[in-house]
Structures are given as C-alpha cells and as structure tokens.
Amino acid sequence: MDWFRLDEKRDTLILKLHVQPNARSTGVSGLHDGALKVRLAAPAVDDKANKLLVDFIGRMLDLPANRVIIASGLHTRKKIVQIVHPEPSVITRVRELVP
C-alpha cells in the first residue's frame, strides 16, 4: 500500500495521513491523495487535534499512546505518524483499515 510501510531496520510502521480537524465525528474515511484520511472531532488549536489523533490511533490499533508518534506535520493536515515496535497484529489491523 502507498499510505503505509514497514521500516524493518528501525522496527517502525510509518503511516501517511491526511487529517480533517473539526469533523462531526472521529474516524477513518478512506484514502485521500495517497494518504489515509482521518476525521477528527477536535479543533486544530492548542494541539487538540494532534492529541486526539494520537489517542485515536492508539485505541484503533490497541496500542499505548507512547508508541504512536507524529513524526512530521504537527501544524499541517498532511502528517507522518510512526508506530514504534509494531507487532504483526498491528500491521494486520492497519492493512484492514482500507478494504
């Protein structure tokens, strides 16, 4: 897939996301321009949307929030998120996000 890849050397799963803050609800809504589109029911002020994004991905993939890192795009809609030490079950769940 184009929107995620496994960096085996660094033991990191890398996700390319397009984030839509101020949405009615939080969830995944398919692909957008080669990235996974994530709607967030939080405004893009005071880091609220970024905090919700980390929490949402952690819950969605059954991971503690400290294993989800926004590597780039803290102030933009296009973000690179890293999952540190992903188990095979996490990679399977990521593959199933977009049928």
Z-matrix of the N, CA and C atoms (Angstrom, degrees):
N
C 1 1.450
C 2 1.528 1 110.40
N 3 1.285 2 115.17 1 151.54
C 4 1.455 3 122.16 2 -177.37
C 5 1.532 4 112.65 3 -79.08
N 6 1.317 5 118.31 4 -30.04
C 7 1.459 6 121.40 5 -172.01
C 8 1.528 7 113.89 6 -90.19
N 9 1.322 8 118.83 7 -7.15
C 10 1.457 9 119.85 8 174.26
C 11 1.518 10 109.90 9 -143.94
N 12 1.346 11 114.58 10 154.00
C 13 1.462 12 119.30 11 175.83
C 14 1.522 13 108.64 12 -154.60
N 15 1.305 14 115.18 13 153.41
C 16 1.449 15 121.93 14 178.33
C 17 1.513 16 109.10 15 -100.41
N 18 1.317 17 116.56 16 123.76
C 19 1.458 18 122.55 17 174.65
C 20 1.525 19 106.06 18 -98.26
N 21 1.317 20 116.01 19 92.29
C 22 1.465 21 120.98 20 -174.97
C 23 1.521 22 111.98 21 -65.08
N 24 1.314 23 117.27 22 -33.50
C 25 1.462 24 120.85 23 -179.45
C 26 1.535 25 111.26 24 -61.55
N 27 1.344 26 115.73 25 -40.36
C 28 1.471 27 120.28 26 179.88
C 29 1.524 28 112.71 27 -98.20
N 30 1.340 29 117.55 28 1.07
C 31 1.464 30 123.37 29 -178.90
C 32 1.529 31 110.58 30 52.45
N 33 1.334 32 113.76 31 53.05
C 34 1.460 33 121.17 32 -175.90
C 35 1.527 34 109.78 33 -137.99
N 36 1.315 35 115.82 34 136.92
C 37 1.453 36 122.12 35 172.33
C 38 1.524 37 106.82 36 -97.47
N 39 1.324 38 117.17 37 127.74
C 40 1.458 39 122.32 38 -175.55
C 41 1.532 40 109.08 39 -110.65
N 42 1.333 41 115.58 40 125.59
C 43 1.459 42 121.97 41 -179.47
C 44 1.519 43 109.75 42 -113.72
N 45 1.323 44 116.35 43 133.58
C 46 1.465 45 121.79 44 174.05
C 47 1.528 46 106.46 45 -100.65
N 48 1.336 47 116.38 46 119.79
C 49 1.462 48 121.28 47 -174.40
C 50 1.525 49 112.13 48 -121.87
N 51 1.319 50 114.51 49 149.39
C 52 1.467 51 122.63 50 168.38
C 53 1.525 52 104.64 51 -117.60
N 54 1.328 53 116.29 52 116.29
C 55 1.458 54 121.72 53 -172.74
C 56 1.516 55 110.78 54 -104.60
N 57 1.330 56 115.46 55 135.87
C 58 1.465 57 121.91 56 176.54
C 59 1.525 58 108.39 57 -116.30
N 60 1.334 59 117.80 58 99.15
C 61 1.463 60 119.77 59 177.12
C 62 1.530 61 111.11 60 -74.33
N 63 1.314 62 116.09 61 169.01
C 64 1.470 63 123.81 62 179.12
C 65 1.524 64 113.36 63 62.06
N 66 1.312 65 117.57 64 27.22
C 67 1.463 66 120.92 65 177.41
C 68 1.535 67 109.26 66 -78.26
N 69 1.314 68 116.32 67 163.19
C 70 1.470 69 120.16 68 178.20
C 71 1.521 70 111.67 69 -66.63
N 72 1.343 71 115.37 70 -35.12
C 73 1.461 72 119.70 71 -179.40
C 74 1.525 73 108.61 72 -142.94
N 75 1.309 74 115.65 73 162.44
C 76 1.456 75 121.56 74 178.95
C 77 1.518 76 109.05 75 -95.41
N 78 1.334 77 116.34 76 131.88
C 79 1.457 78 119.78 77 178.50
C 80 1.517 79 111.55 78 174.52
N 81 1.321 80 114.22 79 174.63
C 82 1.464 81 122.21 80 177.66
C 83 1.520 82 107.79 81 -91.77
N 84 1.326 83 116.56 82 136.57
C 85 1.472 84 118.84 83 179.95
C 86 1.523 85 111.99 84 -129.92
N 87 1.332 86 116.78 85 42.44
C 88 1.457 87 120.60 86 174.33
C 89 1.512 88 113.37 87 89.94
N 90 1.320 89 114.42 88 -155.18
C 91 1.457 90 120.65 89 -177.94
C 92 1.526 91 110.52 90 -106.89
N 93 1.328 92 115.13 91 149.00
C 94 1.455 93 121.62 92 176.86
C 95 1.522 94 107.66 93 -143.13
N 96 1.308 95 116.99 94 114.23
C 97 1.458 96 122.19 95 175.32
C 98 1.535 97 112.17 96 54.06
N 99 1.324 98 116.24 97 44.03
C 100 1.463 99 121.15 98 176.93
C 101 1.512 100 115.14 99 79.17
N 102 1.334 101 117.49 100 10.11
C 103 1.464 102 121.83 101 179.70
C 104 1.531 103 109.13 102 -128.68
N 105 1.328 104 116.14 103 156.45
C 106 1.458 105 120.91 104 174.73
C 107 1.526 106 107.95 105 -75.55
N 108 1.330 107 117.19 106 125.82
C 109 1.459 108 120.65 107 -179.50
C 110 1.524 109 109.04 108 -89.05
N 111 1.325 110 115.02 109 126.53
C 112 1.462 111 121.83 110 179.81
C 113 1.522 112 108.22 111 -122.55
N 114 1.326 113 115.53 112 122.37
C 115 1.466 114 121.51 113 175.15
C 116 1.530 115 108.07 114 -88.46
N 117 1.314 116 116.53 115 138.32
C 118 1.462 117 121.24 116 179.96
C 119 1.524 118 110.26 117 -126.88
N 120 1.322 119 115.86 118 128.09
C 121 1.462 120 121.44 119 178.73
C 122 1.525 121 109.24 120 -87.46
N 123 1.317 122 115.15 121 56.29
C 124 1.465 123 122.30 122 177.91
C 125 1.524 124 107.78 123 -151.91
N 126 1.317 125 116.14 124 147.45
C 127 1.464 126 119.13 125 178.28
C 128 1.522 127 111.54 126 -76.10
N 129 1.311 128 115.48 127 157.69
C 130 1.474 129 121.48 128 179.28
C 131 1.526 130 110.27 129 -88.72
N 132 1.311 131 116.29 130 48.01
C 133 1.475 132 121.64 131 176.57
C 134 1.521 133 108.61 132 -130.56
N 135 1.312 134 115.58 133 151.42
C 136 1.471 135 121.90 134 178.20
C 137 1.530 136 112.38 135 53.13
N 138 1.327 137 116.59 136 31.03
C 139 1.467 138 122.55 137 176.43
C 140 1.536 139 113.59 138 64.37
N 141 1.335 140 117.73 139 14.01
C 142 1.463 141 120.79 140 -177.58
C 143 1.525 142 112.50 141 -63.64
N 144 1.333 143 117.33 142 -43.98
C 145 1.465 144 120.00 143 -179.40
C 146 1.528 145 110.78 144 -65.64
N 147 1.321 146 117.82 145 -41.44
C 148 1.465 147 120.33 146 179.55
C 149 1.521 148 111.32 147 -64.59
N 150 1.317 149 117.54 148 -41.56
C 151 1.472 150 120.89 149 177.91
C 152 1.520 151 110.82 150 -62.94
N 153 1.337 152 116.48 151 -42.92
C 154 1.459 153 120.00 152 178.17
C 155 1.530 154 110.30 153 -64.78
N 156 1.320 155 117.89 154 -39.54
C 157 1.462 156 121.39 155 178.88
C 158 1.523 157 110.94 156 -59.43
N 159 1.320 158 117.83 157 -48.75
C 160 1.466 159 121.46 158 179.89
C 161 1.525 160 110.33 159 -61.85
N 162 1.329 161 116.90 160 -44.01
C 163 1.461 162 120.98 161 178.88
C 164 1.527 163 111.17 162 -63.75
N 165 1.329 164 117.32 163 -44.98
C 166 1.460 165 122.09 164 -179.05
C 167 1.532 166 111.53 165 -62.17
N 168 1.310 167 117.22 166 -46.99
C 169 1.466 168 119.92 167 179.66
C 170 1.526 169 110.21 168 -63.84
N 171 1.314 170 116.74 169 -41.57
C 172 1.459 171 120.09 170 177.03
C 173 1.524 172 112.23 171 -58.87
N 174 1.326 173 116.79 172 -47.06
C 175 1.474 174 120.15 173 178.73
C 176 1.520 175 111.20 174 -66.12
N 177 1.323 176 117.04 175 -42.72
C 178 1.458 177 121.63 176 -177.53
C 179 1.534 178 111.69 177 -62.39
N 180 1.331 179 116.07 178 -36.61
C 181 1.466 180 120.92 179 -177.41
C 182 1.528 181 112.29 180 -101.90
N 183 1.332 182 116.89 181 5.54
C 184 1.464 183 122.94 182 179.02
C 185 1.531 184 110.96 183 57.42
N 186 1.323 185 114.78 184 52.84
C 187 1.466 186 122.27 185 -178.93
C 188 1.526 187 109.67 186 -128.44
N 189 1.326 188 117.03 187 150.70
C 190 1.464 189 118.50 188 171.06
C 191 1.530 190 109.75 189 -68.58
N 192 1.309 191 116.31 190 147.41
C 193 1.467 192 121.07 191 -175.76
C 194 1.524 193 112.63 192 -59.87
N 195 1.331 194 118.46 193 -26.20
C 196 1.467 195 119.30 194 -178.27
C 197 1.526 196 113.10 195 -72.14
N 198 1.332 197 118.04 196 -6.13
C 199 1.468 198 121.11 197 175.97
C 200 1.520 199 112.03 198 -98.38
N 201 1.331 200 116.86 199 0.33
C 202 1.460 201 123.29 200 178.87
C 203 1.527 202 107.45 201 -111.62
N 204 1.335 203 116.33 202 119.19
C 205 1.460 204 121.17 203 -174.68
C 206 1.527 205 109.59 204 -127.06
N 207 1.325 206 116.72 205 129.57
C 208 1.461 207 120.26 206 171.89
C 209 1.522 208 106.14 207 -82.97
N 210 1.328 209 115.86 208 105.56
C 211 1.464 210 121.48 209 -174.75
C 212 1.523 211 112.32 210 -80.82
N 213 1.326 212 117.20 211 -32.04
C 214 1.464 213 120.48 212 176.60
C 215 1.519 214 109.45 213 -155.26
N 216 1.327 215 114.88 214 154.67
C 217 1.453 216 120.83 215 178.21
C 218 1.516 217 114.47 216 92.38
N 219 1.323 218 117.32 217 28.63
C 220 1.468 219 119.57 218 -179.52
C 221 1.520 220 112.82 219 -56.99
N 222 1.322 221 118.14 220 -28.84
C 223 1.458 222 121.51 221 -176.27
C 224 1.524 223 113.01 222 -118.06
N 225 1.339 224 116.70 223 19.55
C 226 1.461 225 120.63 224 178.51
C 227 1.521 226 109.75 225 -132.60
N 228 1.317 227 115.62 226 169.00
C 229 1.463 228 120.14 227 177.15
C 230 1.523 229 111.94 228 -75.93
N 231 1.328 230 116.84 229 -27.83
C 232 1.461 231 120.86 230 179.38
C 233 1.523 232 108.21 231 -88.60
N 234 1.325 233 115.35 232 120.95
C 235 1.456 234 120.85 233 -174.82
C 236 1.525 235 110.67 234 -130.87
N 237 1.306 236 114.92 235 150.25
C 238 1.456 237 122.25 236 169.54
C 239 1.519 238 105.82 237 -112.36
N 240 1.324 239 115.72 238 121.94
C 241 1.461 240 121.69 239 179.83
C 242 1.515 241 108.25 240 -115.12
N 243 1.322 242 115.71 241 136.82
C 244 1.457 243 121.32 242 179.02
C 245 1.525 244 109.26 243 -111.85
N 246 1.330 245 114.64 244 137.03
C 247 1.461 246 122.43 245 173.00
C 248 1.517 247 105.58 246 -108.14
N 249 1.321 248 116.19 247 116.38
C 250 1.453 249 121.56 248 -176.75
C 251 1.527 250 110.00 249 -83.92
N 252 1.329 251 116.80 250 135.20
C 253 1.473 252 124.56 251 178.16
C 254 1.536 253 112.47 252 51.69
N 255 1.336 254 117.97 253 59.45
C 256 1.468 255 119.80 254 -178.43
C 257 1.526 256 111.84 255 -74.30
N 258 1.313 257 116.05 256 130.05
C 259 1.454 258 120.90 257 173.75
C 260 1.531 259 108.74 258 -76.49
N 261 1.327 260 117.53 259 161.40
C 262 1.477 261 119.54 260 177.60
C 263 1.525 262 112.98 261 -55.34
N 264 1.331 263 118.05 262 -33.43
C 265 1.470 264 120.14 263 179.92
C 266 1.531 265 111.18 264 -65.88
N 267 1.326 266 117.90 265 -32.71
C 268 1.463 267 121.58 266 177.99
C 269 1.528 268 109.83 267 -67.70
N 270 1.321 269 116.10 268 -43.40
C 271 1.470 270 120.34 269 179.19
C 272 1.529 271 109.86 270 -63.20
N 273 1.321 272 117.14 271 -39.10
C 274 1.472 273 121.25 272 177.33
C 275 1.522 274 110.24 273 -62.85
N 276 1.329 275 118.28 274 -45.05
C 277 1.465 276 121.51 275 179.82
C 278 1.524 277 111.28 276 -62.72
N 279 1.332 278 116.89 277 -39.14
C 280 1.461 279 120.51 278 178.60
C 281 1.529 280 110.23 279 -63.94
N 282 1.312 281 116.65 280 -43.40
C 283 1.476 282 119.95 281 178.71
C 284 1.515 283 112.31 282 -60.69
N 285 1.328 284 117.07 283 -30.81
C 286 1.465 285 121.85 284 -176.79
C 287 1.531 286 112.86 285 -83.84
N 288 1.325 287 118.93 286 -6.63
C 289 1.456 288 120.84 287 -178.39
C 290 1.527 289 112.92 288 -64.80
N 291 1.322 290 116.25 289 -34.27
C 292 1.460 291 120.88 290 179.15
C 293 1.530 292 107.13 291 -123.73
N 294 1.342 293 115.96 292 112.02
C 295 1.477 294 119.08 293 -178.61
C 296 1.510 295 112.99 294 -67.97
